[in-house]
Amino acid sequence: MAEDPFRTIFEPFRIHSVEPMRITTWAERAAALAAAGYNLFELRAEDVLIDLLTDSGTGAMSAEQWAGVQRGNEAYAGSPSFRRFRAAVTGLFPFRHVLPTHQGRAAEKILFTVTGGPGRVIPNNTHFDTTRANIEFTGAQAVDLPIPEGLQPALRHSFKGNMDVAALHGLLAERAAAVPLVMLTVTNNSGGGQPVSMANIRAVREVCDQYRKPLFLDACRFAENAWFIKTREPGYADVPVADIVRQMAALADGMTMSAKKDPLANIGGWLALNDDSLAEQCRSLEILTEGFPTYGGLAGRDLEAIAQGLSECIDESYLRYRVRSIAYLGEALERAGVPVVVPFGGHAVSLDARALLTHLDPLHYPGQALACALYQEGGVRACEIGTVMFGLRPDGTEAPATMDLVRLAVPRRTYTQSHIDYVIEVVTRVAGRAGQLPGMRIVSQPRQLRHFTARFAPLD
Ligand SMILES: Cc1ncc(COP(=O)(O)O)c(C=O)c1O
């Protein structure tokens, strides 16, 4: 059926229940934007037509996942739902300890509360915003070590998410005592989910071994990463995705996870690790902030949905559809002359706002300006990943981020090809008048994670 040589992107599911969408007018969207302080996180979801803010927790669950929700056992301790969850996790990631959490950032908070602190340094290919914030909150330093190719939006490279292994070596040679662990984010969220190769994970592992440092995966998009390894890395074409995932896990000592991404759940996460003494410290904290270790921050029904989602997200016809449909959006925008990050990632297409809005200084937030224009034009909500998200330093000073991107993150199994065709039209129209888009200024902002709540105004 959906095998080659058919060109149609085949969605390997039927629609089972539907959710109506509300079409708004230009004037309604202008009023909604102003009321939201030009911060798209502040919009009412009902005022958004196509919501590409994030792929996190926004996917559609399957009939089997909903059946799991019914099966959920809500015992405070010893729930069979926890055992099913743990079996599904360890079937792919055979770590000794699995601690459920309410989402990925809770796993990060627990891990870095135990391992971070002033004077500590934690390297990653690229820290996600909550990972960075959780590390910095403890007084530790979060260091990004992407390969240089990963920072050039127009440059093609099969594994743009790779870590710069020489830079990791250099950091450890200088400051090994300050580094409690090394992290690797698969896929690397920056650039829309750029994959990390098995060769790179192995090389990072070797450096970790040399300095006796544990390696933790931030594995939110492990299945999409494994699919890229299968389809792009020599030697993996005939290896089942589940085996590729197990090989990735075998190179690590632990993981943090948001079940809101590849595991196809609307909430959840976990921390998994092998080290018994570290696990004991983490479990004590988990009880303090999340709950008893057989439910973490979750209901039994959530654990069931995650367990079922884990078996569905490694299905190869699903992954083929998933990655192909992201590329469909990216290729159409590229043909229309819109600057995009290439090659296309696993969960999103990223627009290069700095290259499109060349008349704006990065400190006038070209990504924010472009994201607001997409909403104004057609009710499409995207996410700035640039100077608004990363430009504010812990000491309160501001500097341009490495890139100013606008990410169109595609929720899993949620939108059809005609929805994506509409998005292509909206982006292309906005790109046609990009030179007239005003920059933005910040009216008010918090000291941390400012992109969620800052208020903006368009520059005159
Ligand atoms: C790479 C990465 N790590 C961690 C997180 C945090 O997960 P959560 O939103 O479940 O707290 C995210 C969420 O978007 C992510 O993309």
The ligand as an SDF file (V2000), in Angstrom:
LIG
                    3D

 16 16  0  0  0  0  0  0  0  0999 V2000
   14.0750   18.4460   23.5120 C   0  0  0  0  0  0  0  0  0  0  0  0
   13.1100   18.6970   24.6330 C   0  0  0  0  0  0  0  0  0  0  0  0
   13.4820   18.4250   25.8890 N   0  0  0  0  0  0  0  0  0  0  0  0
   12.6420   18.6160   26.9250 C   0  0  0  0  0  0  0  0  0  0  0  0
   11.3750   19.1270   26.7370 C   0  0  0  0  0  0  0  0  0  0  0  0
   10.4930   19.3530   27.9390 C   0  0  0  0  0  0  0  0  0  0  0  0
    9.4140   18.4850   27.9620 O   0  0  0  0  0  0  0  0  0  0  0  0
    8.0190   18.9020   28.6270 P   0  0  0  0  0  0  0  0  0  0  0  0
    7.3940   19.9450   27.7670 O   0  0  0  0  0  0  0  0  0  0  0  0
    7.2280   17.6370   28.6880 O   0  0  0  0  0  0  0  0  0  0  0  0
    8.3170   19.4230   29.9980 O   0  0  0  0  0  0  0  0  0  0  0  0
   10.9550   19.4300   25.4480 C   0  0  0  0  0  0  0  0  0  0  0  0
    9.6040   19.9910   25.2460 C   0  0  0  0  0  0  0  0  0  0  0  0
    9.2620   20.5790   24.2470 O   0  0  0  0  0  0  0  0  0  0  0  0
   11.8470   19.2070   24.3610 C   0  0  0  0  0  0  0  0  0  0  0  0
   11.4870   19.4670   23.0910 O   0  0  0  0  0  0  0  0  0  0  0  0
  1  2  1  0
  2  3  1  0
  2 15  2  0
  3  4  2  0
  4  5  1  0
  5  6  1  0
  5 12  2  0
  6  7  1  0
  7  8  1  0
  8  9  2  0
  8 10  1  0
  8 11  1  0
 12 13  1  0
 12 15  1  0
 13 14  2  0
 15 16  1  0
M  END
$$$$
